[in-house]
Amino acid sequence: MGPTTKREPARSHDVAGWRQGLLLRAGFDPHLAAGLALDARVDLHALLQLVDRGCPPLLAARVLAPLDRDQLGT
């Protein structure tokens, strides 16, 4: 196990923590913020832009929710 192997989980944890902090400060529910922060498919900046423009956090998360393959019919 090299040094980079040990650092990878810490970095992704740090990024998720940073993302969650931004979402919490923007008014997201803690549980929703945690889930969104861990999902790399979620465009954090687009979420925050919607909220800045007056969209409620829960609605912003629904609008920008990634589609699963089943939803696409593939």
N, CA, C, O and CB atoms as a CASP TS submission, in Angstrom:
PFRMAT TS
TARGET T0000
AUTHOR 0000-0000-0000
METHOD Language model
MODEL 1
PARENT N/A
ATOM      1  N   MET     1       0.834  -1.187   0.000  1.00  0.00           N
ATOM      2  CA  MET     1       0.000   0.000   0.000  1.00  0.00           C
ATOM      3  C   MET     1       0.878   1.250   0.000  1.00  0.00           C
ATOM      4  O   MET     1       1.635   1.476   0.944  1.00  0.00           O
ATOM      5  CB  MET     1      -0.948  -0.002   1.215  1.00  0.00           C
ATOM      6  N   GLY     2       0.783   2.051  -1.037  1.00  0.00           N
ATOM      7  CA  GLY     2       1.594   3.257  -1.113  1.00  0.00           C
ATOM      8  C   GLY     2       0.906   4.442  -0.466  1.00  0.00           C
ATOM      9  O   GLY     2      -0.260   4.350  -0.083  1.00  0.00           O
ATOM     10  N   PRO     3       1.616   5.555  -0.341  1.00  0.00           N
ATOM     11  CA  PRO     3       1.048   6.736   0.292  1.00  0.00           C
ATOM     12  C   PRO     3      -0.179   7.284  -0.439  1.00  0.00           C
ATOM     13  O   PRO     3      -1.086   7.817   0.201  1.00  0.00           O
ATOM     14  CB  PRO     3       2.093   7.805   0.383  1.00  0.00           C
ATOM     15  N   THR     4      -0.220   7.161  -1.774  1.00  0.00           N
ATOM     16  CA  THR     4      -1.373   7.695  -2.498  1.00  0.00           C
ATOM     17  C   THR     4      -2.629   6.878  -2.218  1.00  0.00           C
ATOM     18  O   THR     4      -3.734   7.422  -2.224  1.00  0.00           O
ATOM     19  CB  THR     4      -1.092   7.723  -3.999  1.00  0.00           C
ATOM     20  N   THR     5      -2.473   5.585  -1.974  1.00  0.00           N
ATOM     21  CA  THR     5      -3.618   4.737  -1.676  1.00  0.00           C
ATOM     22  C   THR     5      -4.280   5.177  -0.379  1.00  0.00           C
ATOM     23  O   THR     5      -5.507   5.196  -0.285  1.00  0.00           O
ATOM     24  CB  THR     5      -3.193   3.267  -1.586  1.00  0.00           C
ATOM     25  N   LYS     6      -3.495   5.524   0.601  1.00  0.00           N
ATOM     26  CA  LYS     6      -4.035   5.963   1.886  1.00  0.00           C
ATOM     27  C   LYS     6      -4.667   7.344   1.784  1.00  0.00           C
ATOM     28  O   LYS     6      -5.592   7.646   2.539  1.00  0.00           O
ATOM     29  CB  LYS     6      -2.941   5.972   2.943  1.00  0.00           C
ATOM     30  N   ARG     7      -4.206   8.172   0.892  1.00  0.00           N
ATOM     31  CA  ARG     7      -4.704   9.539   0.786  1.00  0.00           C
ATOM     32  C   ARG     7      -6.010   9.649   0.021  1.00  0.00           C
ATOM     33  O   ARG     7      -6.795  10.560   0.284  1.00  0.00           O
ATOM     34  CB  ARG     7      -3.677  10.397   0.131  1.00  0.00           C
ATOM     35  N   GLU     8      -6.264   8.756  -0.910  1.00  0.00           N
ATOM     36  CA  GLU     8      -7.462   8.861  -1.747  1.00  0.00           C
ATOM     37  C   GLU     8      -8.757   8.935  -0.945  1.00  0.00           C
ATOM     38  O   GLU     8      -9.549   9.847  -1.184  1.00  0.00           O
ATOM     39  CB  GLU     8      -7.528   7.690  -2.683  1.00  0.00           C
ATOM     40  N   PRO     9      -9.017   8.017   0.003  1.00  0.00           N
ATOM     41  CA  PRO     9     -10.272   8.128   0.756  1.00  0.00           C
ATOM     42  C   PRO     9     -10.354   9.427   1.553  1.00  0.00           C
ATOM     43  O   PRO     9     -11.434  10.006   1.677  1.00  0.00           O
ATOM     44  CB  PRO     9     -10.421   6.943   1.697  1.00  0.00           C
ATOM     45  N   ALA    10      -9.244   9.886   2.087  1.00  0.00           N
ATOM     46  CA  ALA    10      -9.247  11.128   2.860  1.00  0.00           C
ATOM     47  C   ALA    10      -9.621  12.306   1.959  1.00  0.00           C
ATOM     48  O   ALA    10     -10.380  13.184   2.370  1.00  0.00           O
ATOM     49  CB  ALA    10      -7.865  11.367   3.518  1.00  0.00           C
ATOM     50  N   ARG    11      -9.102  12.328   0.754  1.00  0.00           N
ATOM     51  CA  ARG    11      -9.419  13.422  -0.167  1.00  0.00           C
ATOM     52  C   ARG    11     -10.891  13.422  -0.547  1.00  0.00           C
ATOM     53  O   ARG    11     -11.533  14.473  -0.546  1.00  0.00           O
ATOM     54  CB  ARG    11      -8.560  13.324  -1.424  1.00  0.00           C
ATOM     55  N   SER    12     -11.429  12.254  -0.871  1.00  0.00           N
ATOM     56  CA  SER    12     -12.834  12.209  -1.247  1.00  0.00           C
ATOM     57  C   SER    12     -13.711  12.559  -0.049  1.00  0.00           C
ATOM     58  O   SER    12     -14.766  13.173  -0.210  1.00  0.00           O
ATOM     59  CB  SER    12     -13.202  10.822  -1.798  1.00  0.00           C
ATOM     60  N   HIS    13     -13.282  12.174   1.148  1.00  0.00           N
ATOM     61  CA  HIS    13     -14.020  12.530   2.362  1.00  0.00           C
ATOM     62  C   HIS    13     -13.955  14.041   2.582  1.00  0.00           C
ATOM     63  O   HIS    13     -14.955  14.657   2.952  1.00  0.00           O
ATOM     64  CB  HIS    13     -13.452  11.775   3.595  1.00  0.00           C
ATOM     65  N   ASP    14     -12.782  14.639   2.358  1.00  0.00           N
ATOM     66  CA  ASP    14     -12.634  16.084   2.501  1.00  0.00           C
ATOM     67  C   ASP    14     -13.519  16.825   1.510  1.00  0.00           C
ATOM     68  O   ASP    14     -14.151  17.820   1.866  1.00  0.00           O
ATOM     69  CB  ASP    14     -11.175  16.493   2.307  1.00  0.00           C
ATOM     70  N   VAL    15     -13.571  16.354   0.282  1.00  0.00           N
ATOM     71  CA  VAL    15     -14.393  16.993  -0.749  1.00  0.00           C
ATOM     72  C   VAL    15     -15.869  16.878  -0.383  1.00  0.00           C
ATOM     73  O   VAL    15     -16.614  17.852  -0.496  1.00  0.00           O
ATOM     74  CB  VAL    15     -14.130  16.355  -2.137  1.00  0.00           C
ATOM     75  N   ALA    16     -16.290  15.705   0.051  1.00  0.00           N
ATOM     76  CA  ALA    16     -17.691  15.511   0.445  1.00  0.00           C
ATOM     77  C   ALA    16     -18.029  16.413   1.629  1.00  0.00           C
ATOM     78  O   ALA    16     -19.119  16.983   1.677  1.00  0.00           O
ATOM     79  CB  ALA    16     -17.962  14.024   0.802  1.00  0.00           C
ATOM     80  N   GLY    17     -17.131  16.545   2.563  1.00  0.00           N
ATOM     81  CA  GLY    17     -17.352  17.425   3.710  1.00  0.00           C
ATOM     82  C   GLY    17     -17.468  18.882   3.293  1.00  0.00           C
ATOM     83  O   GLY    17     -18.308  19.620   3.809  1.00  0.00           O
ATOM     84  N   TRP    18     -16.625  19.287   2.362  1.00  0.00           N
ATOM     85  CA  TRP    18     -16.676  20.656   1.851  1.00  0.00           C
ATOM     86  C   TRP    18     -17.990  20.898   1.132  1.00  0.00           C
ATOM     87  O   TRP    18     -18.636  21.925   1.336  1.00  0.00           O
ATOM     88  CB  TRP    18     -15.492  20.933   0.909  1.00  0.00           C
ATOM     89  N   ARG    19     -18.391  19.940   0.277  1.00  0.00           N
ATOM     90  CA  ARG    19     -19.661  20.065  -0.449  1.00  0.00           C
ATOM     91  C   ARG    19     -20.834  20.125   0.522  1.00  0.00           C
ATOM     92  O   ARG    19     -21.741  20.941   0.356  1.00  0.00           O
ATOM     93  CB  ARG    19     -19.844  18.890  -1.427  1.00  0.00           C
ATOM     94  N   GLN    20     -20.817  19.265   1.529  1.00  0.00           N
ATOM     95  CA  GLN    20     -21.906  19.245   2.501  1.00  0.00           C
ATOM     96  C   GLN    20     -21.979  20.570   3.254  1.00  0.00           C
ATOM     97  O   GLN    20     -23.072  21.086   3.488  1.00  0.00           O
ATOM     98  CB  GLN    20     -21.727  18.081   3.487  1.00  0.00           C
ATOM     99  N   GLY    21     -20.847  21.117   3.629  1.00  0.00           N
ATOM    100  CA  GLY    21     -20.833  22.400   4.321  1.00  0.00           C
ATOM    101  C   GLY    21     -21.456  23.509   3.488  1.00  0.00           C
ATOM    102  O   GLY    21     -22.217  24.326   4.005  1.00  0.00           O
ATOM    103  N   LEU    22     -21.134  23.540   2.199  1.00  0.00           N
ATOM    104  CA  LEU    22     -21.719  24.551   1.317  1.00  0.00           C
ATOM    105  C   LEU    22     -23.236  24.394   1.220  1.00  0.00           C
ATOM    106  O   LEU    22     -23.973  25.380   1.247  1.00  0.00           O
ATOM    107  CB  LEU    22     -21.094  24.463  -0.077  1.00  0.00           C
ATOM    108  N   LEU    23     -23.686  23.163   1.107  1.00  0.00           N
ATOM    109  CA  LEU    23     -25.120  22.903   0.999  1.00  0.00           C
ATOM    110  C   LEU    23     -25.842  23.268   2.293  1.00  0.00           C
ATOM    111  O   LEU    23     -26.939  23.825   2.254  1.00  0.00           O
ATOM    112  CB  LEU    23     -25.370  21.432   0.653  1.00  0.00           C
ATOM    113  N   LEU    24     -25.243  22.961   3.423  1.00  0.00           N
ATOM    114  CA  LEU    24     -25.853  23.314   4.705  1.00  0.00           C
ATOM    115  C   LEU    24     -25.975  24.833   4.850  1.00  0.00           C
ATOM    116  O   LEU    24     -27.007  25.339   5.291  1.00  0.00           O
ATOM    117  CB  LEU    24     -25.030  22.733   5.871  1.00  0.00           C
ATOM    118  N   ARG    25     -24.931  25.544   4.481  1.00  0.00           N
ATOM    119  CA  ARG    25     -24.968  27.016   4.570  1.00  0.00           C
ATOM    120  C   ARG    25     -25.987  27.614   3.611  1.00  0.00           C
ATOM    121  O   ARG    25     -26.480  28.720   3.831  1.00  0.00           O
ATOM    122  CB  ARG    25     -23.584  27.603   4.278  1.00  0.00           C
ATOM    123  N   ALA    26     -26.304  26.877   2.542  1.00  0.00           N
ATOM    124  CA  ALA    26     -27.293  27.359   1.576  1.00  0.00           C
ATOM    125  C   ALA    26     -28.721  27.022   2.004  1.00  0.00           C
ATOM    126  O   ALA    26     -29.678  27.411   1.334  1.00  0.00           O
ATOM    127  CB  ALA    26     -27.012  26.766   0.201  1.00  0.00           C
ATOM    128  N   GLY    27     -28.867  26.294   3.125  1.00  0.00           N
ATOM    129  CA  GLY    27     -30.195  26.022   3.637  1.00  0.00           C
ATOM    130  C   GLY    27     -30.728  24.617   3.403  1.00  0.00           C
ATOM    131  O   GLY    27     -31.900  24.348   3.668  1.00  0.00           O
ATOM    132  N   PHE    28     -29.883  23.716   2.908  1.00  0.00           N
ATOM    133  CA  PHE    28     -30.317  22.338   2.682  1.00  0.00           C
ATOM    134  C   PHE    28     -30.457  21.599   4.008  1.00  0.00           C
ATOM    135  O   PHE    28     -29.693  21.831   4.945  1.00  0.00           O
ATOM    136  CB  PHE    28     -29.324  21.600   1.763  1.00  0.00           C
ATOM    137  N   ASP    29     -31.435  20.714   4.075  1.00  0.00           N
ATOM    138  CA  ASP    29     -31.623  19.835   5.212  1.00  0.00           C
ATOM    139  C   ASP    29     -30.344  19.002   5.388  1.00  0.00           C
ATOM    140  O   ASP    29     -29.753  18.582   4.394  1.00  0.00           O
ATOM    141  CB  ASP    29     -32.883  18.919   5.017  1.00  0.00           C
ATOM    142  N   PRO    30     -29.905  18.753   6.634  1.00  0.00           N
ATOM    143  CA  PRO    30     -28.656  18.002   6.836  1.00  0.00           C
ATOM    144  C   PRO    30     -28.625  16.633   6.159  1.00  0.00           C
ATOM    145  O   PRO    30     -27.599  16.245   5.601  1.00  0.00           O
ATOM    146  CB  PRO    30     -28.420  17.820   8.301  1.00  0.00           C
ATOM    147  N   HIS    31     -29.719  15.909   6.201  1.00  0.00           N
ATOM    148  CA  HIS    31     -29.751  14.572   5.579  1.00  0.00           C
ATOM    149  C   HIS    31     -29.636  14.682   4.052  1.00  0.00           C
ATOM    150  O   HIS    31     -28.899  13.923   3.423  1.00  0.00           O
ATOM    151  CB  HIS    31     -31.060  13.824   5.963  1.00  0.00           C
ATOM    152  N   LEU    32     -30.365  15.624   3.472  1.00  0.00           N
ATOM    153  CA  LEU    32     -30.313  15.837   2.024  1.00  0.00           C
ATOM    154  C   LEU    32     -28.921  16.324   1.617  1.00  0.00           C
ATOM    155  O   LEU    32     -28.367  15.864   0.618  1.00  0.00           O
ATOM    156  CB  LEU    32     -31.395  16.858   1.581  1.00  0.00           C
ATOM    157  N   ALA    33     -28.366  17.242   2.383  1.00  0.00           N
ATOM    158  CA  ALA    33     -27.027  17.768   2.083  1.00  0.00           C
ATOM    159  C   ALA    33     -25.989  16.657   2.094  1.00  0.00           C
ATOM    160  O   ALA    33     -25.100  16.626   1.243  1.00  0.00           O
ATOM    161  CB  ALA    33     -26.638  18.859   3.091  1.00  0.00           C
ATOM    162  N   ALA    34     -26.098  15.745   3.057  1.00  0.00           N
ATOM    163  CA  ALA    34     -25.134  14.641   3.146  1.00  0.00           C
ATOM    164  C   ALA    34     -25.218  13.746   1.918  1.00  0.00           C
ATOM    165  O   ALA    34     -24.195  13.363   1.350  1.00  0.00           O
ATOM    166  CB  ALA    34     -25.378  13.813   4.418  1.00  0.00           C
ATOM    167  N   GLY    35     -26.434  13.415   1.511  1.00  0.00           N
ATOM    168  CA  GLY    35     -26.594  12.563   0.333  1.00  0.00           C
ATOM    169  C   GLY    35     -26.119  13.219  -0.940  1.00  0.00           C
ATOM    170  O   GLY    35     -25.455  12.586  -1.762  1.00  0.00           O
ATOM    171  N   LEU    36     -26.453  14.481  -1.110  1.00  0.00           N
ATOM    172  CA  LEU    36     -26.026  15.203  -2.311  1.00  0.00           C
ATOM    173  C   LEU    36     -24.514  15.380  -2.355  1.00  0.00           C
ATOM    174  O   LEU    36     -23.901  15.296  -3.419  1.00  0.00           O
ATOM    175  CB  LEU    36     -26.706  16.564  -2.378  1.00  0.00           C
ATOM    176  N   ALA    37     -23.922  15.624  -1.197  1.00  0.00           N
ATOM    177  CA  ALA    37     -22.474  15.847  -1.124  1.00  0.00           C
ATOM    178  C   ALA    37     -21.698  14.603  -1.544  1.00  0.00           C
ATOM    179  O   ALA    37     -20.613  14.709  -2.116  1.00  0.00           O
ATOM    180  CB  ALA    37     -22.070  16.258   0.295  1.00  0.00           C
ATOM    181  N   LEU    38     -22.243  13.446  -1.267  1.00  0.00           N
ATOM    182  CA  LEU    38     -21.547  12.194  -1.595  1.00  0.00           C
ATOM    183  C   LEU    38     -21.740  11.757  -3.029  1.00  0.00           C
ATOM    184  O   LEU    38     -21.005  10.896  -3.513  1.00  0.00           O
ATOM    185  CB  LEU    38     -22.008  11.101  -0.687  1.00  0.00           C
ATOM    186  N   ASP    39     -22.715  12.329  -3.724  1.00  0.00           N
ATOM    187  CA  ASP    39     -23.027  11.915  -5.092  1.00  0.00           C
ATOM    188  C   ASP    39     -22.294  12.817  -6.087  1.00  0.00           C
ATOM    189  O   ASP    39     -22.677  13.968  -6.298  1.00  0.00           O
ATOM    190  CB  ASP    39     -24.560  11.957  -5.343  1.00  0.00           C
ATOM    191  N   ALA    40     -21.250  12.283  -6.686  1.00  0.00           N
ATOM    192  CA  ALA    40     -20.426  13.071  -7.610  1.00  0.00           C
ATOM    193  C   ALA    40     -21.180  13.461  -8.879  1.00  0.00           C
ATOM    194  O   ALA    40     -20.730  14.334  -9.620  1.00  0.00           O
ATOM    195  CB  ALA    40     -19.176  12.293  -7.982  1.00  0.00           C
ATOM    196  N   ARG    41     -22.330  12.820  -9.140  1.00  0.00           N
ATOM    197  CA  ARG    41     -23.117  13.167 -10.328  1.00  0.00           C
ATOM    198  C   ARG    41     -23.885  14.472 -10.151  1.00  0.00           C
ATOM    199  O   ARG    41     -24.364  15.049 -11.127  1.00  0.00           O
ATOM    200  CB  ARG    41     -24.088  12.047 -10.656  1.00  0.00           C
ATOM    201  N   VAL    42     -24.002  14.936  -8.910  1.00  0.00           N
ATOM    202  CA  VAL    42     -24.765  16.153  -8.616  1.00  0.00           C
ATOM    203  C   VAL    42     -23.894  17.374  -8.875  1.00  0.00           C
ATOM    204  O   VAL    42     -22.779  17.475  -8.363  1.00  0.00           O
ATOM    205  CB  VAL    42     -25.276  16.150  -7.148  1.00  0.00           C
ATOM    206  N   ASP    43     -24.412  18.295  -9.672  1.00  0.00           N
ATOM    207  CA  ASP    43     -23.707  19.539  -9.978  1.00  0.00           C
ATOM    208  C   ASP    43     -23.956  20.532  -8.848  1.00  0.00           C
ATOM    209  O   ASP    43     -24.993  21.193  -8.796  1.00  0.00           O
ATOM    210  CB  ASP    43     -24.169  20.128 -11.352  1.00  0.00           C
ATOM    211  N   LEU    44     -22.996  20.620  -7.957  1.00  0.00           N
ATOM    212  CA  LEU    44     -23.114  21.471  -6.777  1.00  0.00           C
ATOM    213  C   LEU    44     -23.348  22.932  -7.145  1.00  0.00           C
ATOM    214  O   LEU    44     -24.183  23.602  -6.537  1.00  0.00           O
ATOM    215  CB  LEU    44     -21.868  21.352  -5.924  1.00  0.00           C
ATOM    216  N   HIS    45     -22.627  23.416  -8.121  1.00  0.00           N
ATOM    217  CA  HIS    45     -22.746  24.831  -8.505  1.00  0.00           C
ATOM    218  C   HIS    45     -24.127  25.136  -9.070  1.00  0.00           C
ATOM    219  O   HIS    45     -24.693  26.192  -8.785  1.00  0.00           O
ATOM    220  CB  HIS    45     -21.671  25.199  -9.534  1.00  0.00           C
ATOM    221  N   ALA    46     -24.669  24.232  -9.858  1.00  0.00           N
ATOM    222  CA  ALA    46     -26.015  24.442 -10.390  1.00  0.00           C
ATOM    223  C   ALA    46     -27.051  24.435  -9.273  1.00  0.00           C
ATOM    224  O   ALA    46     -27.992  25.228  -9.293  1.00  0.00           O
ATOM    225  CB  ALA    46     -26.353  23.367 -11.429  1.00  0.00           C
ATOM    226  N   LEU    47     -26.884  23.542  -8.298  1.00  0.00           N
ATOM    227  CA  LEU    47     -27.792  23.521  -7.147  1.00  0.00           C
ATOM    228  C   LEU    47     -27.775  24.859  -6.415  1.00  0.00           C
ATOM    229  O   LEU    47     -28.822  25.433  -6.116  1.00  0.00           O
ATOM    230  CB  LEU    47     -27.410  22.386  -6.181  1.00  0.00           C
ATOM    231  N   LEU    48     -26.580  25.341  -6.136  1.00  0.00           N
ATOM    232  CA  LEU    48     -26.444  26.592  -5.390  1.00  0.00           C
ATOM    233  C   LEU    48     -26.969  27.785  -6.189  1.00  0.00           C
ATOM    234  O   LEU    48     -27.515  28.724  -5.611  1.00  0.00           O
ATOM    235  CB  LEU    48     -24.982  26.822  -5.010  1.00  0.00           C
ATOM    236  N   GLN    49     -26.810  27.753  -7.500  1.00  0.00           N
ATOM    237  CA  GLN    49     -27.351  28.830  -8.330  1.00  0.00           C
ATOM    238  C   GLN    49     -28.872  28.860  -8.265  1.00  0.00           C
ATOM    239  O   GLN    49     -29.464  29.934  -8.164  1.00  0.00           O
ATOM    240  CB  GLN    49     -26.891  28.670  -9.781  1.00  0.00           C
ATOM    241  N   LEU    50     -29.506  27.700  -8.322  1.00  0.00           N
ATOM    242  CA  LEU    50     -30.964  27.648  -8.222  1.00  0.00           C
ATOM    243  C   LEU    50     -31.436  28.210  -6.881  1.00  0.00           C
ATOM    244  O   LEU    50     -32.382  28.996  -6.829  1.00  0.00           O
ATOM    245  CB  LEU    50     -31.463  26.202  -8.398  1.00  0.00           C
ATOM    246  N   VAL    51     -30.779  27.808  -5.811  1.00  0.00           N
ATOM    247  CA  VAL    51     -31.154  28.292  -4.476  1.00  0.00           C
ATOM    248  C   VAL    51     -30.923  29.796  -4.369  1.00  0.00           C
ATOM    249  O   VAL    51     -31.741  30.512  -3.791  1.00  0.00           O
ATOM    250  CB  VAL    51     -30.353  27.550  -3.382  1.00  0.00           C
ATOM    251  N   ASP    52     -29.818  30.274  -4.921  1.00  0.00           N
ATOM    252  CA  ASP    52     -29.540  31.720  -4.907  1.00  0.00           C
ATOM    253  C   ASP    52     -30.617  32.509  -5.641  1.00  0.00           C
ATOM    254  O   ASP    52     -30.866  33.673  -5.331  1.00  0.00           O
ATOM    255  CB  ASP    52     -28.174  32.004  -5.538  1.00  0.00           C
ATOM    256  N   ARG    53     -31.247  31.868  -6.610  1.00  0.00           N
ATOM    257  CA  ARG    53     -32.304  32.541  -7.390  1.00  0.00           C
ATOM    258  C   ARG    53     -33.688  32.352  -6.774  1.00  0.00           C
ATOM    259  O   ARG    53     -34.694  32.746  -7.364  1.00  0.00           O
ATOM    260  CB  ARG    53     -32.312  32.017  -8.823  1.00  0.00           C
ATOM    261  N   GLY    54     -33.736  31.743  -5.577  1.00  0.00           N
ATOM    262  CA  GLY    54     -34.996  31.635  -4.861  1.00  0.00           C
ATOM    263  C   GLY    54     -35.667  30.283  -4.883  1.00  0.00           C
ATOM    264  O   GLY    54     -36.750  30.127  -4.319  1.00  0.00           O
ATOM    265  N   CYS    55     -35.057  29.305  -5.516  1.00  0.00           N
ATOM    266  CA  CYS    55     -35.630  27.962  -5.565  1.00  0.00           C
ATOM    267  C   CYS    55     -35.412  27.287  -4.208  1.00  0.00           C
ATOM    268  O   CYS    55     -34.298  27.308  -3.684  1.00  0.00           O
ATOM    269  CB  CYS    55     -34.993  27.117  -6.722  1.00  0.00           C
ATOM    270  N   PRO    56     -36.455  26.691  -3.635  1.00  0.00           N
ATOM    271  CA  PRO    56     -36.267  25.959  -2.375  1.00  0.00           C
ATOM    272  C   PRO    56     -35.264  24.809  -2.567  1.00  0.00           C
ATOM    273  O   PRO    56     -35.256  24.169  -3.618  1.00  0.00           O
ATOM    274  CB  PRO    56     -37.628  25.409  -1.857  1.00  0.00           C
ATOM    275  N   PRO    57     -34.430  24.548  -1.569  1.00  0.00           N
ATOM    276  CA  PRO    57     -33.406  23.505  -1.701  1.00  0.00           C
ATOM    277  C   PRO    57     -33.941  22.135  -2.131  1.00  0.00           C
ATOM    278  O   PRO    57     -33.333  21.481  -2.979  1.00  0.00           O
ATOM    279  CB  PRO    57     -32.691  23.355  -0.401  1.00  0.00           C
ATOM    280  N   LEU    58     -35.048  21.700  -1.571  1.00  0.00           N
ATOM    281  CA  LEU    58     -35.578  20.390  -1.927  1.00  0.00           C
ATOM    282  C   LEU    58     -35.988  20.338  -3.404  1.00  0.00           C
ATOM    283  O   LEU    58     -35.741  19.346  -4.089  1.00  0.00           O
ATOM    284  CB  LEU    58     -36.774  20.046  -1.034  1.00  0.00           C
ATOM    285  N   LEU    59     -36.606  21.399  -3.878  1.00  0.00           N
ATOM    286  CA  LEU    59     -37.001  21.462  -5.286  1.00  0.00           C
ATOM    287  C   LEU    59     -35.772  21.516  -6.188  1.00  0.00           C
ATOM    288  O   LEU    59     -35.743  20.860  -7.229  1.00  0.00           O
ATOM    289  CB  LEU    59     -37.902  22.686  -5.540  1.00  0.00           C
ATOM    290  N   ALA    60     -34.766  22.281  -5.806  1.00  0.00           N
ATOM    291  CA  ALA    60     -33.531  22.358  -6.592  1.00  0.00           C
ATOM    292  C   ALA    60     -32.899  20.973  -6.721  1.00  0.00           C
ATOM    293  O   ALA    60     -32.420  20.600  -7.792  1.00  0.00           O
ATOM    294  CB  ALA    60     -32.531  23.348  -5.944  1.00  0.00           C
ATOM    295  N   ALA    61     -32.901  20.216  -5.630  1.00  0.00           N
ATOM    296  CA  ALA    61     -32.329  18.861  -5.658  1.00  0.00           C
ATOM    297  C   ALA    61     -33.135  17.959  -6.581  1.00  0.00           C
ATOM    298  O   ALA    61     -32.562  17.133  -7.293  1.00  0.00           O
ATOM    299  CB  ALA    61     -32.284  18.258  -4.238  1.00  0.00           C
ATOM    300  N   ARG    62     -34.444  18.103  -6.580  1.00  0.00           N
ATOM    301  CA  ARG    62     -35.283  17.279  -7.461  1.00  0.00           C
ATOM    302  C   ARG    62     -35.088  17.655  -8.924  1.00  0.00           C
ATOM    303  O   ARG    62     -35.036  16.782  -9.790  1.00  0.00           O
ATOM    304  CB  ARG    62     -36.761  17.422  -7.080  1.00  0.00           C
ATOM    305  N   VAL    63     -34.979  18.949  -9.201  1.00  0.00           N
ATOM    306  CA  VAL    63     -34.801  19.417 -10.576  1.00  0.00           C
ATOM    307  C   VAL    63     -33.494  18.885 -11.160  1.00  0.00           C
ATOM    308  O   VAL    63     -33.444  18.483 -12.323  1.00  0.00           O
ATOM    309  CB  VAL    63     -34.821  20.958 -10.629  1.00  0.00           C
ATOM    310  N   LEU    64     -32.456  18.884 -10.361  1.00  0.00           N
ATOM    311  CA  LEU    64     -31.133  18.498 -10.853  1.00  0.00           C
ATOM    312  C   LEU    64     -30.750  17.061 -10.518  1.00  0.00           C
ATOM    313  O   LEU    64     -29.594  16.676 -10.697  1.00  0.00           O
ATOM    314  CB  LEU    64     -30.101  19.425 -10.292  1.00  0.00           C
ATOM    315  N   ALA    65     -31.694  16.266 -10.037  1.00  0.00           N
ATOM    316  CA  ALA    65     -31.388  14.871  -9.693  1.00  0.00           C
ATOM    317  C   ALA    65     -30.925  14.112 -10.922  1.00  0.00           C
ATOM    318  O   ALA    65     -31.562  14.188 -11.972  1.00  0.00           O
ATOM    319  CB  ALA    65     -32.616  14.177  -9.073  1.00  0.00           C
ATOM    320  N   PRO    66     -29.825  13.382 -10.805  1.00  0.00           N
ATOM    321  CA  PRO    66     -29.356  12.574 -11.931  1.00  0.00           C
ATOM    322  C   PRO    66     -30.380  11.499 -12.285  1.00  0.00           C
ATOM    323  O   PRO    66     -31.000  10.909 -11.400  1.00  0.00           O
ATOM    324  CB  PRO    66     -27.997  11.927 -11.602  1.00  0.00           C
ATOM    325  N   LEU    67     -30.551  11.255 -13.554  1.00  0.00           N
ATOM    326  CA  LEU    67     -31.457  10.214 -14.006  1.00  0.00           C
ATOM    327  C   LEU    67     -30.751   8.870 -13.990  1.00  0.00           C
ATOM    328  O   LEU    67     -29.589   8.764 -14.383  1.00  0.00           O
ATOM    329  CB  LEU    67     -31.990  10.527 -15.410  1.00  0.00           C
ATOM    330  N   ASP    68     -31.450   7.856 -13.538  1.00  0.00           N
ATOM    331  CA  ASP    68     -30.931   6.492 -13.593  1.00  0.00           C
ATOM    332  C   ASP    68     -31.173   5.948 -15.001  1.00  0.00           C
ATOM    333  O   ASP    68     -32.017   6.462 -15.736  1.00  0.00           O
ATOM    334  CB  ASP    68     -31.607   5.577 -12.507  1.00  0.00           C
ATOM    335  N   ARG    69     -30.443   4.929 -15.361  1.00  0.00           N
ATOM    336  CA  ARG    69     -30.611   4.313 -16.688  1.00  0.00           C
ATOM    337  C   ARG    69     -32.037   3.821 -16.880  1.00  0.00           C
ATOM    338  O   ARG    69     -32.569   3.899 -17.987  1.00  0.00           O
ATOM    339  CB  ARG    69     -29.623   3.145 -16.875  1.00  0.00           C
ATOM    340  N   ASP    70     -32.662   3.318 -15.830  1.00  0.00           N
ATOM    341  CA  ASP    70     -34.039   2.830 -15.928  1.00  0.00           C
ATOM    342  C   ASP    70     -34.988   3.947 -16.317  1.00  0.00           C
ATOM    343  O   ASP    70     -35.943   3.712 -17.058  1.00  0.00           O
ATOM    344  CB  ASP    70     -34.482   2.205 -14.608  1.00  0.00           C
ATOM    345  N   GLN    71     -34.750   5.142 -15.839  1.00  0.00           N
ATOM    346  CA  GLN    71     -35.597   6.284 -16.151  1.00  0.00           C
ATOM    347  C   GLN    71     -35.416   6.736 -17.595  1.00  0.00           C
ATOM    348  O   GLN    71     -36.299   7.370 -18.173  1.00  0.00           O
ATOM    349  CB  GLN    71     -35.298   7.433 -15.204  1.00  0.00           C
ATOM    350  N   LEU    72     -34.270   6.407 -18.168  1.00  0.00           N
ATOM    351  CA  LEU    72     -33.984   6.807 -19.540  1.00  0.00           C
ATOM    352  C   LEU    72     -34.520   5.806 -20.557  1.00  0.00           C
ATOM    353  O   LEU    72     -34.539   6.082 -21.757  1.00  0.00           O
ATOM    354  CB  LEU    72     -32.495   6.977 -19.728  1.00  0.00           C
ATOM    355  N   GLY    73     -34.953   4.651 -20.080  1.00  0.00           N
ATOM    356  CA  GLY    73     -35.460   3.625 -20.982  1.00  0.00           C
ATOM    357  C   GLY    73     -34.376   2.860 -21.693  1.00  0.00           C
ATOM    358  O   GLY    73     -34.615   2.285 -22.755  1.00  0.00           O
ATOM    359  N   THR    74     -33.158   2.842 -21.111  1.00  0.00           N
ATOM    360  CA  THR    74     -32.054   2.102 -21.733  1.00  0.00           C
ATOM    361  C   THR    74     -31.723   0.870 -20.956  1.00  0.00           C
ATOM    362  O   THR    74     -30.818   0.126 -21.335  1.00  0.00           O
ATOM    363  CB  THR    74     -30.825   2.967 -21.857  1.00  0.00           C
TER
END
